Amino acid sequence: ILVASAMLVPALTLPIAAARGQVPKGNAWGFGNRDTPLEGTPAWGDRAVRAHMNLVENLPTYAVLVLIAHAIGATYATTAIGGGIFLGARVLHAAVYIAGVPYIRTAAFGLCQLGNLIYLWQIAVHGGAGY
């Protein structure tokens, strides 16, 4: 699940590239030095950038929790569920963010955090058991 979550990062560059490619000279801008902002990108393309950056900013926290849980042997069915929640919510978050659906986007982000909290809880319980 961690690998799939990490692979979502480059996958989310595809809608960004598609949006920028729709702008006149957008492909040339993308292959250039990008010294100036690209004007005229559709709103969904700007949202795709923000969805991508949100994942980039939040994936390290999830990765640290997964790696700690693995290192201390606190990986159970519960953490697998937490991972599934995290990954599913990240996909949903990106989709509704790009589509411009605000309230579901916020709820999906909350589910991502729930996935993190499940891992944190298992780490705390396992660590509290004397391991």
Rosetta blueprint (number, residue, H / E / L):
1 I L
2 L H
3 V H
4 A H
5 S H
6 A H
7 M H
8 L H
9 V H
10 P H
11 A H
12 L L
13 T H
14 L H
15 P H
16 I H
17 A H
18 A H
19 A H
20 R H
21 G H
22 Q L
23 V L
24 P L
25 K L
26 G H
27 N H
28 A H
29 W H
30 G H
31 F H
32 G L
33 N L
34 R L
35 D L
36 T L
37 P L
38 L L
39 E L
40 G L
41 T L
42 P L
43 A H
44 W H
45 G H
46 D H
47 R H
48 A H
49 V H
50 R H
51 A H
52 H H
53 M H
54 N H
55 L H
56 V H
57 E H
58 N H
59 L H
60 P H
61 T H
62 Y H
63 A H
64 V H
65 L H
66 V H
67 L H
68 I H
69 A H
70 H H
71 A H
72 I L
73 G L
74 A L
75 T L
76 Y L
77 A H
78 T H
79 T H
80 A H
81 I H
82 G H
83 G H
84 G H
85 I H
86 F H
87 L H
88 G H
89 A H
90 R H
91 V H
92 L H
93 H H
94 A H
95 A H
96 V H
97 Y H
98 I H
99 A H
100 G L
101 V L
102 P H
103 Y H
104 I H
105 R H
106 T H
107 A H
108 A H
109 F H
110 G H
111 L H
112 C H
113 Q H
114 L H
115 G H
116 N H
117 L H
118 I H
119 Y H
120 L H
121 W H
122 Q H
123 I H
124 A H
125 V H
126 H H
127 G H
128 G H
129 A L
130 G L
131 Y L
